[in-house]
Amino acid sequence: MHHKPLVYLREIDFTDLSYYKSKKYGISRAIYQYVGFTDEGLTKRTAKWNNKKTKFLRGLMKMYKFKNRSELNNFLLKHTIVLKEFDIKKEARKFESTMISINMQEDAKNKHIICLNER
């Protein structure tokens, strides 16, 4: 199945996370953001992203006691919005790059935003 190229934002707000859970699961009390590109659909792209063995994803699995990756995928999809669809892959990649740059600038000046693109 062919999908239109799109750029998405995955955002999970942990600013209200308790200090105890923050320390226990290694998740900062902040807003985690990830800007991405896909031309294969959000479900497939989320599954690929989910397979990365990052500290953040391991923390989510433990904190929410997800039984499997499918539950984690559903959680991640609920926290994902499409920023823009494109007709041309090159345009989507350019927009993604711009949005990642903006996201990293926000991370640098705002201690409550963590850009996952650079980690």
ABEGO torsion letter per residue (X at the ends): XBBBBBBBBBBBBAAABBAAAAAAAGBBBBBBBBBBBBAAEAAAAAAAAAABBBAAAAAAAAAAGBABAAAAAAAAAAABBBABBBABAAAAAAAAAAAAAAAAAAAAABAABBBAAAX
